[in-house]
Amino acid sequence: MWFTKRITIFKRKDKDTWQKIKDILKAEGFTGVRASHYAIDSLNACGCGAKVDPRNFGSNGYIDRDVYFVDVKQEDSERAKTLLASHGIEAAVDDDVLGKLGRM
């Protein structure tokens, strides 16, 4: 139970699709799903440990820079991908979430 192998079926900077995938998998009764997100920036624009990012105070407000991912059990991965495809959602893993301009 604790040491089951998980496969990442979704990893992108797309919160809306991530939320839809979570809802679909929960409704279908999938167990052992791990869905979370993490910040893409290792350091904020104004330094290490800064809580206020000046980039978020523009005309459009807060900028979502998180990467969202969904992991399922290895034996459920194909069934989950098929289920998401039937709902018109592409289960895609973006290997370069920073993009070519985000790399140092």
PyRosetta script that sets phi, psi and omega in degrees:
from pyrosetta import init, pose_from_sequence

init()
pose = pose_from_sequence("MWFTKRITIFKRKDKDTWQKIKDILKAEGFTGVRASHYAIDSLNACGCGAKVDPRNFGSNGYIDRDVYFVDVKQEDSERAKTLLASHGIEAAVDDDVLGKLGRM")
pose.set_psi(1, -51.1)
pose.set_omega(1, -177.5)
pose.set_phi(2, -78.2)
pose.set_psi(2, -30.6)
pose.set_omega(2, -172.8)
pose.set_phi(3, -108.5)
pose.set_psi(3, 41.4)
pose.set_omega(3, 176.9)
pose.set_phi(4, -86.6)
pose.set_psi(4, 145.5)
pose.set_omega(4, 178.6)
pose.set_phi(5, -76.2)
pose.set_psi(5, 133.8)
pose.set_omega(5, 179.5)
pose.set_phi(6, -116.2)
pose.set_psi(6, 146.2)
pose.set_omega(6, 178.8)
pose.set_phi(7, -114.0)
pose.set_psi(7, 133.6)
pose.set_omega(7, 176.7)
pose.set_phi(8, -80.3)
pose.set_psi(8, 118.6)
pose.set_omega(8, -179.7)
pose.set_phi(9, -103.3)
pose.set_psi(9, -15.2)
pose.set_omega(9, 179.7)
pose.set_phi(10, -147.7)
pose.set_psi(10, 131.3)
pose.set_omega(10, 176.3)
pose.set_phi(11, -156.4)
pose.set_psi(11, 105.1)
pose.set_omega(11, -177.9)
pose.set_phi(12, -156.9)
pose.set_psi(12, 172.6)
pose.set_omega(12, 172.9)
pose.set_phi(13, -95.5)
pose.set_psi(13, 63.1)
pose.set_omega(13, -174.2)
pose.set_phi(14, -142.5)
pose.set_psi(14, 93.0)
pose.set_omega(14, -175.1)
pose.set_phi(15, -69.0)
pose.set_psi(15, -38.0)
pose.set_omega(15, -176.6)
pose.set_phi(16, -63.9)
pose.set_psi(16, -47.3)
pose.set_omega(16, 178.6)
pose.set_phi(17, -65.0)
pose.set_psi(17, -39.1)
pose.set_omega(17, 177.9)
pose.set_phi(18, -58.1)
pose.set_psi(18, -44.3)
pose.set_omega(18, -179.9)
pose.set_phi(19, -66.1)
pose.set_psi(19, -40.0)
pose.set_omega(19, 177.8)
pose.set_phi(20, -62.7)
pose.set_psi(20, -42.6)
pose.set_omega(20, 179.8)
pose.set_phi(21, -63.1)
pose.set_psi(21, -43.7)
pose.set_omega(21, 178.0)
pose.set_phi(22, -58.8)
pose.set_psi(22, -45.2)
pose.set_omega(22, -178.8)
pose.set_phi(23, -64.6)
pose.set_psi(23, -41.7)
pose.set_omega(23, -179.4)
pose.set_phi(24, -65.6)
pose.set_psi(24, -46.8)
pose.set_omega(24, -178.9)
pose.set_phi(25, -64.7)
pose.set_psi(25, -36.8)
pose.set_omega(25, 178.5)
pose.set_phi(26, -67.7)
pose.set_psi(26, -42.1)
pose.set_omega(26, -179.8)
pose.set_phi(27, -65.0)
pose.set_psi(27, -31.5)
pose.set_omega(27, -179.3)
pose.set_phi(28, -85.9)
pose.set_psi(28, -2.7)
pose.set_omega(28, 174.2)
pose.set_phi(29, 83.3)
pose.set_psi(29, 23.2)
pose.set_omega(29, 176.6)
pose.set_phi(30, -67.9)
pose.set_psi(30, 137.2)
pose.set_omega(30, 176.6)
pose.set_phi(31, -114.8)
pose.set_psi(31, 157.1)
pose.set_omega(31, 179.0)
pose.set_phi(32, 75.8)
pose.set_psi(32, 20.5)
pose.set_omega(32, 179.5)
pose.set_phi(33, -83.4)
pose.set_psi(33, 133.1)
pose.set_omega(33, 176.2)
pose.set_phi(34, -116.0)
pose.set_psi(34, 114.6)
pose.set_omega(34, -179.9)
pose.set_phi(35, -127.3)
pose.set_psi(35, 124.4)
pose.set_omega(35, -178.4)
pose.set_phi(36, -155.1)
pose.set_psi(36, -172.7)
pose.set_omega(36, 177.8)
pose.set_phi(37, -149.8)
pose.set_psi(37, 160.8)
pose.set_omega(37, 178.4)
pose.set_phi(38, -146.5)
pose.set_psi(38, 156.4)
pose.set_omega(38, -178.6)
pose.set_phi(39, -75.1)
pose.set_psi(39, 138.2)
pose.set_omega(39, -179.0)
pose.set_phi(40, -83.3)
pose.set_psi(40, -28.3)
pose.set_omega(40, -179.0)
pose.set_phi(41, -80.7)
pose.set_psi(41, 127.1)
pose.set_omega(41, 175.3)
pose.set_phi(42, -78.8)
pose.set_psi(42, -31.6)
pose.set_omega(42, 175.6)
pose.set_phi(43, -132.8)
pose.set_psi(43, 140.4)
pose.set_omega(43, 175.7)
pose.set_phi(44, -74.2)
pose.set_psi(44, 167.0)
pose.set_omega(44, -174.8)
pose.set_phi(45, -62.8)
pose.set_psi(45, -27.0)
pose.set_omega(45, -177.3)
pose.set_phi(46, -106.8)
pose.set_psi(46, 20.5)
pose.set_omega(46, 170.6)
pose.set_phi(47, 118.2)
pose.set_psi(47, 172.2)
pose.set_omega(47, -178.1)
pose.set_phi(48, -67.6)
pose.set_psi(48, 129.4)
pose.set_omega(48, 176.8)
pose.set_phi(49, 79.7)
pose.set_psi(49, 3.9)
pose.set_omega(49, -178.9)
pose.set_phi(50, -70.8)
pose.set_psi(50, 132.0)
pose.set_omega(50, -179.0)
pose.set_phi(51, -92.7)
pose.set_psi(51, -20.2)
pose.set_omega(51, -178.9)
pose.set_phi(52, -109.7)
pose.set_psi(52, 117.2)
pose.set_omega(52, -179.8)
pose.set_phi(53, -101.0)
pose.set_psi(53, 116.6)
pose.set_omega(53, -176.7)
pose.set_phi(54, -63.2)
pose.set_psi(54, -19.1)
pose.set_omega(54, 178.8)
pose.set_phi(55, -69.1)
pose.set_psi(55, -17.6)
pose.set_omega(55, -177.9)
pose.set_phi(56, -87.3)
pose.set_psi(56, 0.3)
pose.set_omega(56, -176.4)
pose.set_phi(57, -106.3)
pose.set_psi(57, 28.6)
pose.set_omega(57, 176.7)
pose.set_phi(58, -82.5)
pose.set_psi(58, -170.1)
pose.set_omega(58, -177.6)
pose.set_phi(59, -68.3)
pose.set_psi(59, -25.6)
pose.set_omega(59, -178.4)
pose.set_phi(60, -95.3)
pose.set_psi(60, -0.4)
pose.set_omega(60, 176.6)
pose.set_phi(61, 80.9)
pose.set_psi(61, -151.7)
pose.set_omega(61, -174.7)
pose.set_phi(62, -60.7)
pose.set_psi(62, 136.9)
pose.set_omega(62, 177.8)
pose.set_phi(63, -104.6)
pose.set_psi(63, 121.3)
pose.set_omega(63, -179.9)
pose.set_phi(64, -81.2)
pose.set_psi(64, 112.5)
pose.set_omega(64, -179.3)
pose.set_phi(65, -111.4)
pose.set_psi(65, 9.5)
pose.set_omega(65, -176.8)
pose.set_phi(66, -75.6)
pose.set_psi(66, 152.9)
pose.set_omega(66, 173.3)
pose.set_phi(67, -105.5)
pose.set_psi(67, 128.5)
pose.set_omega(67, -177.1)
pose.set_phi(68, -107.2)
pose.set_psi(68, 137.5)
pose.set_omega(68, -179.2)
pose.set_phi(69, -140.0)
pose.set_psi(69, 155.8)
pose.set_omega(69, 176.6)
pose.set_phi(70, -133.6)
pose.set_psi(70, 124.9)
pose.set_omega(70, 175.7)
pose.set_phi(71, -113.2)
pose.set_psi(71, 137.8)
pose.set_omega(71, 175.2)
pose.set_phi(72, -125.6)
pose.set_psi(72, 164.7)
pose.set_omega(72, 176.8)
pose.set_phi(73, -60.7)
pose.set_psi(73, 147.8)
pose.set_omega(73, -176.8)
pose.set_phi(74, -57.8)
pose.set_psi(74, -40.4)
pose.set_omega(74, -178.0)
pose.set_phi(75, -72.1)
pose.set_psi(75, -16.9)
pose.set_omega(75, 179.2)
pose.set_phi(76, -99.6)
pose.set_psi(76, -2.1)
pose.set_omega(76, -171.4)
pose.set_phi(77, -64.2)
pose.set_psi(77, -45.4)
pose.set_omega(77, -179.0)
pose.set_phi(78, -67.2)
pose.set_psi(78, -40.1)
pose.set_omega(78, 178.6)
pose.set_phi(79, -64.1)
pose.set_psi(79, -39.7)
pose.set_omega(79, 178.7)
pose.set_phi(80, -66.1)
pose.set_psi(80, -42.8)
pose.set_omega(80, 179.2)
pose.set_phi(81, -63.4)
pose.set_psi(81, -40.5)
pose.set_omega(81, 178.3)
pose.set_phi(82, -65.2)
pose.set_psi(82, -41.8)
pose.set_omega(82, 179.0)
pose.set_phi(83, -62.9)
pose.set_psi(83, -44.7)
pose.set_omega(83, 179.9)
pose.set_phi(84, -66.0)
pose.set_psi(84, -37.9)
pose.set_omega(84, 177.4)
pose.set_phi(85, -63.6)
pose.set_psi(85, -35.6)
pose.set_omega(85, 178.3)
pose.set_phi(86, -68.0)
pose.set_psi(86, -21.5)
pose.set_omega(86, 176.0)
pose.set_phi(87, -94.6)
pose.set_psi(87, 3.9)
pose.set_omega(87, 177.9)
pose.set_phi(88, 79.6)
pose.set_psi(88, 22.7)
pose.set_omega(88, -179.8)
pose.set_phi(89, -111.4)
pose.set_psi(89, 128.8)
pose.set_omega(89, 177.6)
pose.set_phi(90, -86.2)
pose.set_psi(90, 117.7)
pose.set_omega(90, 177.1)
pose.set_phi(91, -83.2)
pose.set_psi(91, 94.5)
pose.set_omega(91, -173.8)
pose.set_phi(92, -121.7)
pose.set_psi(92, 145.5)
pose.set_omega(92, 176.8)
pose.set_phi(93, -111.1)
pose.set_psi(93, 118.2)
pose.set_omega(93, 178.3)
pose.set_phi(94, -90.9)
pose.set_psi(94, 108.0)
pose.set_omega(94, -177.1)
pose.set_phi(95, -74.6)
pose.set_psi(95, -20.9)
pose.set_omega(95, -179.0)
pose.set_phi(96, -119.8)
pose.set_psi(96, 73.3)
pose.set_omega(96, -175.8)
pose.set_phi(97, -71.8)
pose.set_psi(97, -21.1)
pose.set_omega(97, 178.1)
pose.set_phi(98, -76.3)
pose.set_psi(98, -29.7)
pose.set_omega(98, -176.1)
pose.set_phi(99, 80.5)
pose.set_psi(99, 166.1)
pose.set_omega(99, -174.5)
pose.set_phi(100, -68.3)
pose.set_psi(100, -23.3)
pose.set_omega(100, 178.8)
pose.set_phi(101, -85.4)
pose.set_psi(101, -13.6)
pose.set_omega(101, -177.5)
pose.set_phi(102, -88.2)
pose.set_psi(102, -12.6)
pose.set_omega(102, -179.0)
pose.set_phi(103, -80.6)
pose.set_psi(103, 145.2)
pose.set_omega(103, 178.5)
pose.set_phi(104, -100.1)
pose.dump_pdb("model.pdb")
